[in-house]
Amino acid sequence: MRTRTKAVVIGGGIAGCSTLYHLTREGWTDVMLLERDELTSGTTWHSAAQVTNFGMTQTMVGLKSHSVQLYKELRDDPDYPVGYHHGDGGIRLANTQAQMDGYRHFASMARGMGVTYEVIDAAECARRHPLISTDNLVGGLWDGEDGDIDPAQLCQALARRARLAGAEVHRHTPVIALRQLQDDTWEVTTGKGVIHADVVVNAGGYRCNEVGALMGVVHPVASMEHQYFVTETIPAIREAGHRMPLIRCPISDYYCRQEKDGLLIGFYEQECRTWGLDGISPDFANALCPDDLDRIMDVLEGAFARMPALREAGIKNVVNGPITYTIDGTPLVGPVPGKRNAFCIIGLRAGVGEGGGHGWLLAQQIVHGEACYDTWPLDPRRFGPHAGVELTALKAIEDYQNEFRFHFPHEHRPAGRNARTTPLTEVLRAEGASFTVVNGWERADFFKPSPEFEEDHTFHFSNAFNVIGEEVQAIHEGVGLTEVNGFTRIEITGADRHAFLDRLTCGAVPKRDGRMGLAYLLNEHGMVKCEATLANLPGDRLWYGAAAAAERHDWDWLSQHIRKGEDVHLRALTETHTILLLAGPKSRAVLSEAARGDWSAAAFPWLSVREAEIGFAPATVMNVSYSGELAYEIHVPNGSLLAAWAALRRAGDAHGLRLFGARAVESMRLEKGFLHWKSDLLTEFDPFETGLDRFVRLDKGEFIGRDALMKRVEQGPNRKLVTLDVACDDRPAHPGSSVMEGDRVIGTVTSGAWGYRTGRNLALAFVEPAVAVEGREVTLDLLGDRIAARVIAPAPFDPGFARIRG
């Protein structure tokens, strides 16, 4: 066994085998996989092993498509063919038109990745799968490439190819210690010796937190018991003359696929059960949990109703084994938060089906720093420090109970709520706030017109449309107040703070006390990595502010780029402060009454920052706007938050102050052409493609990504971000929707909302450069309909910034 290697992958299931293989494909052949038992002895061996193209983000569709293509290649390998039933087809059923709208959106989104889904009616569902009943059925989504694969053969084939490329695979080699050395490499201690590795990868499956504990981290991953059984021969299947498509049923919470001449039926019962939270026996390998068919009887009745042939089928064998979940049901694939040269590929509840793609994207990140897609939907840093195993278990139960029920726009399910709150949360609730969730924080989404009001979740404009419009109007004509909690706030001190940030950003760094500005940080490939507001405060302090979701992502990026000997120090203030956002033409008057001092445009112009007292509450006030109106971000220590809120409310009474929520801000920022991190600001595009030309100074000297960006400038853009005026008033353009010319996809929507001040249905989209011309007519595939749209100038509201400047 080698004692020095570039990477050690810990775990021999589909996650580990796929990562190992793809590392060799990306050029790293001096790599190792360590498995505590036999390959595939965890969840992989008992997987139902379904392989679908279906995903609810383009990144997920892309990685699943890679899995399908890889598995077809392995199936056709003459030296080691893998058993893979490709192209049986699969149907996701629906019993409401709202579900069908969701399927139409997913079909539009997949089209942009070169994947075709069909939305079919109930009769066509029954024609393609003659064993199902159409009772209470509206239709379904067809994936023609759906199928299943032999999981053990798959992993052995990947391991074999990795070995042929130079990798080592060691079975019965448990990792018993991990220690990071001063140069950020790792000492990996096993029962067979010590290995020095540049990089370690946690692919530990349901033991991922045992591996995590060795490096001092807890991953938000929990396991659920999952049962399926295999039937004896069903005559209708034996006589069909073709393989039956797969079924996934959100109506009755089950799935099925053909297994020889019978069916494999899996269940997502409501009385589900977590597994292994109190520890896992070291002897649990190639093992199962005890059968518990009583627990699935309610789900089984629904399956009988949908597929009457099951009533006559005998059960051949039952499987009950653990599968892993994360807080949002999507795996954790990428850097381990707070660690260097440590990665994970865990929480893969559908690991065999999509593991080929997950390993592909992870290997690219390890070797090249980024993958070909923006991997934020998978990034382990997308959860804040609130994300523990207990919270994950609550969300895992909820996800399990709703396995095939996708989230509608603005739907936030009840499990694990109030994970992160402020002293204002209950105050806002009493004021009628309906809350959204941002990185665990409860944030006001809009304010209900009556206590009994509930939003209808739909892919069309909802019954909250007019409520949000009234909030926008109140801000536009007068003044509004809201709370923005969870905002990523990092205080940077030290004599080298400006030089440090100048090296990380592609534009100018504000250096004068009392001034602030917007900055963009690029990765080594010249693509957009981070967006931040930089504010200079008294006492040689600088505040770095970013989106709430960026909390761990940006901390890692900053901390990992401080050079040895550089006088730069970081302090996290995300949990200690909250923003009160005051916006509208009367906001200056309210602020002037709530805080002493001269707040005139001359004394406190746009992009100024000042420390003050709101009433008697200490605060840091910034003249900056995300809405396009005159606005002030008032950053308050949480201990004084109620006092500052009360002072602003009192001052606002005479000016008709109204409360507003995040949905109003979303509408207004689109009208202003302001971008949202990880919606419109993606690592797949450089700042020129993203329309950030004014924030780039190529002549300022070296900064991260400059050389790569210069080369990209010479090559010309692949895509350009444009603003679209959408010619309909009943639905927004949802992120992921395809932009079309004829039957050709020419772009993808990143954001969409109604602009109440402009009276326009607006969208942002990355399109082919030739299309990025004002006046260009295109169509959008929105819920299966082709809707006309036109490219317009960015910032259709107040393009001259007169209202922001006040």
N, C-alpha and C positions, 0 to 999 in steps of 0.2 A: 504494500500500500504506500502511495506517495506520502511524503511528509511536507511537501510544498506544492501548492496549486493555486490557480487563479480564482476558482470558485468551488465552494462546497454546497451542494444542494442536500437538504435534510428532509428525507421522506421519499418513499418509493412508490407512491400512487401515481395517478394520471398527472397531478400537478408537478411532481418532481421529475417524472420521466419526460414530460413535455418540455419543461424548462431545460433539462440537461441536453436533450436533443437540439433544441433551438439555440442554445448557447454555442453548440458546435457549428450550427448553420450560420451563425453570425461571426464565426471566426475564432471563438474561444474553444480550443480543443483540450487544453490542459485543465480539465474540470473533473469533479468527482460527485457521485451521488452516494449518500450513506442512508441505509435503511435498517431500522432496528430489528426487523423480522424478515419476512419474504416480500418481494415486490407485490404490490396490490393487496396486501394483507389487511388494509384498513377498510375504508368505505368503498374503495374502487371495486373490490372483488364481488360485492353483492349489488352493484349498481344496476338499475334497470337499463342504463346505457342508451338512452334515446339521444339522437343527434338531429337537432333542428337548426334551421337558419333564423328562427324567430328571435327578435330582440327588441327592447323598447327604447334603445338609443342606437345611433348609428355606429358607435364604437362596438356595442355588443353584437350588432348585425355583422360588422366587419370581422370580428374575431371568430364568430361562429361560422361564417363563410370560409374563413381560413381552415377551420377544423374540418369542414366538409371536404374541401379540396385535398387536404393532407390525408384524410382517412381514405379517400378514393385512391390516392397514390399508394398508400400502404396496402389496400385491398388488392391492387394490381401488381404488387411486387412479386415477381416469380420465385424469388428465393425465400421469402417469408410472408406469404399472403395472410391478411387479417380478415376474419369473417365480418363483413359489413353489409347489411341490407340497406342499400342507399336507394332513395327514390320511391319508397313505399307511399310517401305522401302523408300528410297529417292535417287534421282539422281541429281548430279551436272553436268550440261551440259558443253560441250566444242566444239568450232568450229575451233580450231587449234591444231596441234600436240604438240606445245609448252605447251599448257594447259594440254594436256594429259600426257606429261612428268611430270608436276607438280603433277597430280593426282597419277601417279605411284610412285613418291617419297613419297607422303603422305600415300599411302597404305603401303609402306615399313616401314615408321616411326610408323604407328599405329600397325603394326604387333608386334613390340617390346613391346607394351602395352596390348597385347592379344586381339586386336580388328582387325576385318577383313573387309576390303573394297574390292570391285571388280572394276576393270577398264574394262568397256564394250564398245562395238562399237555402232554406231548409230542405227543399226537394232535392237540390243538387248535393247537399250533404248526405242525404239518404242514398242517392244514386251512387255516390262514391264509396260509401260504407253501408252496405245493405243490411247490416245487423242493427242499425240504430233506428229508434222511433223518432218521429218528428213532432211528437206531442210537446207543447210548450217550447218549441224551437223556432227561432227566427232565421238563423243562418250560422255562418261560421267563416273562419279565415283558413285558407288552404295554403300550405307550404309544400310544394311538390317535391322538395329534396329531403323531406323528413325521413328518418329511418332509425336503425339501431345497430350497435357494433358490439363485438366481443371485447369486454374491457381488459381481460387478462392478456389476450393476444395483442391488443393495441399497445399496452404498456411494454410488453416484452419486445415488440417491434421497434418502439421508440428507443428503448434502452439498447437494443442491438445496433441500431444505426448510430447511436451516440458512441458506443464502444468502437465501432469500425472507424469512427472519426478520431479516436484517441482518448475518449473519456473513460473513466473508471467507474464501475458500479460495485459497491460492497454491501452485501446482504449481511444480516445478523451483526450489524455494527452500530449499536446505539450511541448517540451523542450524549455525553454525561456532563460536559461543561463547555461554556463559550466565554472567552475573555477577549475584550478588545485591547489591542496594544497601542502604544503611544502614537504610532504612525497610522492608526485607524485600520490596520489589518486585523485579522482575527486568529486567535489560537483555539482550535477545535479539538477538544479532548474526547476520545472514544475509548471503548474497552480494548481496542487493539493498538492504541498509540495516539500521538498528538500530531495534528495537521496544522500547518500555517497557511491560511487562505487570505487572499485579497478581499474576497467577498463571501458572505454567507447568505443562504436563501432558506427561509422557513417554508417548507412545503409539507408541514406536519399533519395535515388533515385534521381529524378530530383531536389529535394531540398537539395542535399548533400552540396552545397556551403552555404546554409543558416545555416546548422549545422556546417560546417567548420568555418564559420565566428564567431561562438560562442566560438571557441577555437583559433581564430586568424590565421587560415590558409586558403589558396585558393587552391582548388583541380583542376587539369586540366581535367575538365568534362564539356561538353556542350551538350545541348539537340537539337535534330532535330525533326521536324514534320514528322510523317510517316503515310502514308495512305494505307489502304487495304479495299477491299469490299468483301462482301459475295454474291454469285449469288443465283438465284432461282434454282430449280431442273434442272439438265441436264440429259436428258434421258439416254445417254450413261453411265453415272455414276450409275444411278439407276438400270440399267440392267446388269451391269458388273459382278455382283456376287462376287465381292471382293472389298476391299477398294483400292483406287488409291494411288500410291506412291506420295511422295512429290517431287516437282520440284524446283530447284534453278538454275536460268538461268543468267550467266554473259553476254550472247549475247544480251539479251533484258531487263536485269535489273529488273527481277520480280521473285517472288516465288509463289507457290500455294500448297495448301493441300486440302484434301476433308473436307467438312463441311456438314454433313448430306448427302443429295443427290446432293449437289452442290459443289462449290469450294470457298475457301477463297484465294483471289489473292492480294498479296502485291507488292508495287512498290518502286523502288529506282530511282526516276526521276532525271535528270540532273539539272533541275531548282528547286532544293530543298531549304529548308528554315530552319534556326535555330529558336529556340524557347526559350523564357524565359531569354535571356541574360540581359535584362533591369529590371529583377525582375518578380516575379510570384505572382499573386493574392493569398492572404491567403485563399480565398474561392474556389480555383481551386482544387477540390477533386472529384473523380469519374466523371471527366469532360473530354471533348474533345475539340479539336480545330475545327474551321469551316471547312466544306468540301471544297475541291478545286480540283475537278476532271479535270479541264482544265489543271492543272499543270502536270498531268500524261498522257496526251493523246499520247505523243510520245512513252512512254514506253508501253502504252496499245496497240498501233499498233503492236509493236513487240510481245507482248503476243498473240494477235489475230493471227499473222502469225505462231507462234509456236504451238498454240492450237486453231485451227479454230472453234471448238465447242463453244468457248467463244462468237463468233459473234452473236450467237442466244440466248445467255443466258441473262435473266433479272437480274438487280441488286436488291438485297433484302435490304441491308443496307451498309452504308459507315462508316468507322472508321478513324479518323485522330487524333492521339495522340502523345505526346512527348516520345522519347526514348533517352537514354544517350549514349554519346561517349567519349572516351579519345583520346589523341593525336595519339596513334598507334592502336586504336580500341579494345585493350584488357583491361579488367577491372582493377581497382585498388583494390587489395585485400591484406591487410597486414598492417604493422605499418604506422601510419601517420608520415611523415617526420618531424623531429625536435621535436617530442613530445614523452613523456613517457606514457605507459599504455593507449595509444590511437590507435585505429585501424579503418580501413574503409573497406567497401565492396560496392563499388560504380562504376559507369560507366559500368553497365552490360547491353549492348545493346541487348543481347540475354538472358536476366536474367532468365526467367522461365526455358528455356531449360537446362541451365548449372548451375543455382543457387544452386542446391543441392550440386554439387561438390565444388563450391566456398565457401559455408558455411562450408563445411567439412574441407577444407584446412585452412580456417581462424580460425576455432575453435581449430585446432591442434596447430597453431602458438600461439594463445592466451594462451592455457593451458600448452603446452610443449615447447614453444620457437621456434620450427621449425615444418614443416609438413613432411609427408612421401616423398613428392617430393620436389625438388628444386623449389621454387615458384617465382624465379626472373622474369619470363615472366609476372607475375601479380603484382610484388612488387611496391607499390606507390612511392618508392624512386628511381625507374629506370629513372625518369625524373629530370633534374636539376632545378634550380630556374628560368630558362627562361620559364618554362612551365606554362603560364597563361591561362585564359579563352579565351582571344582573339585568341591566337595561336591555342588553342584547337578547337575553332570554325572553323578556316580555315581548319584544318586537319579533323575535323568531316565532313565538307562538302565534302572534297575529298574522305574520306572513304565511305561516304554514296553513292556518285556517282560511286564508284567502289566496292560495297558491296560484290559481289561474285567473284571479280577478285583478286586473291592472289598475293602477291609480289613475283617476281622472284628473284633469287640470285643477290645481288648487285644492285637491283632496288631501287631508292630513288625518290619518287614522288615530284612534284614541290611545292606544297602548304607549306607555312610556312618555306621556306628556308631562309638562312642567319640569323637564329635566334641567333647564336653565332658565331662571327667572330673575327679575329685578324687584326692588321695592315698589315699582309701579305696576307690576303685572296685574295684581288684583284690583288696583285702582282703575286700570283700563278696562278690565272685565266688567266692573260695575258701571263704567261709562258706555258699555255696549260693544266692546271690541270683539270682533271675530278674529281669531289668531291664525297666523301661519307659523311654520317652524323653520328656522334658519340655523343650521349647525347646532340643533338642540334648543336654541333660544325661542321662547314664545314672543312673537312680534306681532303687533296689531296689523291686520291685513286690511280691514275696513271696519267701519262702525255701523252696527245694525240700526235700521230705522225703528225697530221695535224689539222687545225682548224675545218674542217668539220667532223672529225671522231666522230662516236657515237657508243657506245658499244651495241651489240645485247644482250638482256637479255634472258638467256637460262639456263637450267639445265645441259647443256653440257659445255665444255670449250668454251668461247666466242671468238669473233674476237679481244679481247684485250690480248689474250694469249701470242702472240709474243712480244707485247709491254711491258708487265710485265717482260717477260723473258729477254729482253734487259736491263731493269733497274737492274735486279738481276745481270746480267753479268757485268754491269758497276761497281756495288758495289764490286763484288767479285774480279774483276781485278784491280780496281782503287779506286775511291772514289765517294760517292753520298751524297746528302744533301736533307733533307726534314724537314717539320714542323710537330711536334706532339703537337697539341693544346688540351686543355681541360683536360690534365693529372691531376688527383686528387693530390693535393699538400697541405699538412697540416703541418704547423710548430709547433713543440712541444717544449716548454720550461719548465723550472722549475727543481728544484734539484732532483725530484723524477721521471724524465722522463724515465730514463733507467729501473728503477725498475718497473714502470708502464707497459712499453712495455714488459719486461721480464715476467710479470704476464699474458699478453695477447697472447704471441707467444709461439709456441711449440718448438722453437729452440733457437739458440744463438742470442743475440742482440749485434751488434757492438757498442763498447763504446769509441773507440779512435777517437779523432778529425782527420778528413781527411779520415776516412774509412767508408765504407758502406757495406750493405749486403741485402740479400733477406730473408724475414720472412713470416711465415704463421700463421694466427690467426684461432683458432678453435672455434666452438660453444660449448655449455655445453654438447653436445652429442658426442664430439670428432671428429666432421666432419669439413671439410675445410670451413671456413667462409670468410676470406679475404686473399689477397696476397699483400705484400707491400715491397717496397725498403726503407730501413732505412739508412739515411745518416747523419753523424755527422759533423756539421759546426762550424766555430769559433763563440765565444760568447755564448757558452753553448746552442746552438740551434740544433735541430734534425729535419730533413725533413722526413716526411712520404709520400711516393708516391705510388699511386695505379692507376688502370685503370680509364679512364674518366667516365665510367658508374657508378663507385663506389662512386661518389662524395658525395651523401647524405647518402648512405648506410654505408660507413666507418666512416663518421663524427658521425653518430648516435652511431655506435658501440663503438668508442673511447670515446665519451663524456659521454655515459651512464655507462662506467666502471671506471670513475675517482672516487676514494673513497673520502669520506668526510675527509678533512684535508690534502689530498695529494697535494703536490706542483707540479701540472701539469697544463699547460695552452695550449690551442689549438688556432691556428690562420689559417684561410683558405687563401691560396694563389693561388687557382685554377684559379680565374679570373684575377689575376695580372701578372702571368708569363706564358711563353710558351717555349716549348722545340724546339731547333733546333738540329736535329739528323744528325751527321756526321759519315759516316760508310764506311769501306773499308780499304785495306792495306795501302793506301796513305793518310788516314785521319789524321794520326799523323803529316805528313808533312804539310798538309793544316792548321791544328790547330797551329802548330809552327810558321807559317808565319802570322797568324791572331792574335796571342796572344803572348806577351812576356813571358819568363820563360822557364824552362826546362821541356819539355813534353816527355822526353825519358821514356822507359819502366822501367828504374831503378828509375827515379825521380817521375814518376806518373804511378804506376802499376795498373793493373786491380783492380777494386773495390775501387779506390781512388776517392776523391772528393776535389775540390779546388775552391776557389773564384778567379776570374781573370777578365781581360777586353778583350773582343773580339773587336779588333780595339780600340775604346774608350767606347764601351758599357759594362756596368757591367754584369757579368754572374757568374753562379755557374756551373762548369764543372764536370761531372761524367764520369769516365772510366767504362762503363757498356754497355752490348750489348744484344739485343733481336734478332739479326740477325745471330749470329755465326761468324761475322767478327769483327775485331778491330773497335770499335765505341765509340763515345763520345756523351753523352747527355749534351747539352749546355742550361741551364735554364736561360732565359733572361726576365727581366721586360718588359712588353708589350710596355712601352714608348720608350724603346731602341731597339725594335725588328728589325726595318728596318735597323738601323745602324749595328747591329750584322750580319744580313743577308747579307748586302752589303760587309762587311769585309770578310766574308767567301767566298762569290762568287768571290771577287777579288783574294783572296789567292788560290782559287781552279782553276782559269783559267789555270794556268801553269801545272796543274795535270789532266786536262781532267774531272773536276768535272761534274757530271750529276745529275739532279733532279730525285727523285723517290717518290713513293707513298706507301700507306698502304698495297696495295695488294702484293707488292714485299716483304714487311716485313712479311706478313702472310705466304708466301711461305717459306721464310728463317727460320722463327721461328719453322715451322714444321720439317724442315730438322735438326734443332738443338734439337728437342725434348722439346722446351720451351712451356709452357702451357698458355692458355688464360682464364682469369677469366670469369666465367659463361658460357664458352664453355666446358672447360676441368676441371675446378676447381668448383666443385658443392657440395652443402650441403648434397647430398645423399651418399658421399663417404668420408672415412677418408684419412689422408695423406699417409698411407702405401698402401692403395688401389690405390691411385693416383700416386704412384711412387715417393713420396717426402721423402723417408726414410732418406736421408742425411740432411734434414732440421728439423728432430725431435730429441730431446734430452729428453728422458723419465726420465733420472737420474738428471735433473737439478733442481728439486724441483717442487713446485706447479705451474700450469698454467691452464687457463680456458680450460676445456675439458680433462684434463690429466686422471682423474679417469675413465671416460667413454672410453677413448682411450685404456687404459690398459685392460679393459674388452673386448673390441673389438679385441685386439691383441690375447687374450686367445681364443676367439671364432674362429678366422681365418677370412680371407677376404670373402666378398660376391662377389666382382668383382675386376678386376685388369685392370689398364689402359695399353694398349699396342700400339705399332706402327705397322702399316700395310703397306706392299708394295702391291699396287693394280694393277692387271694385265690388265689394259686398258689405253688407251691414249686419249679417246674422251670425258670423263666426270670425274669430281671429285667425291669423296665420300661426299655427303652432310650430315650435322649434322642431326642425327635422323635416318639415314639409318640403316637397320637391318643387323647384322652379323649373318651368318647362318652356321649350320652344317646339311646337308640334309634339311629337312623341319622344323628344330627346330631353334628358335632364341636363340643365345648364347651371344648376346651383341648388343651394339648400338654405332654407330659412333658419335663422338663429334666434330671433326674438319677434314677437308680434303682440300688438294691443291696439285698442281703440284710442285715438287721440281726440280727447274731448274739446280742447281749445281750438284745434284745426278742423274738427269735424271729419277726420280721415281715419280709415282703417290702415294702420301702418305696420310695416314689417322691415326687419333688417335681414339681409341674405348675402352670402358669399356666392358670386356668380363668375362665369367666364369673363375675362377682361373685356372682350369685344362687346359684351352686353352692358357693361358698366357705363352707359351713356344716358344722360338725362333725356327723358322722353321715350326711351326704348320700351316697347310693349312686350310683355311676357305673360305667361299664365302660371298660376299656382295650382297644384293638386291639393285641394283642401277637402278632406272627408270624402274623397272620391269624385268631387266635382272640379272641373277646370274653371278657375276664377281668373278673370283678367286682372292684370296689375301693370303698373307703369313705374319706371325708374324716375325718381324725383331727386332734387337737390337734398343733401343732408340738412338736418336741422330745419324742418319746415316751420317751426315756431321760433320767432324772434332770432333770425340768423345773425343779426348784428350784436346780440348780447346786451341790448339796451336795458332790458328788464332786470337782468342779473346785476348789472352795474348800478342799478337804482338811480 
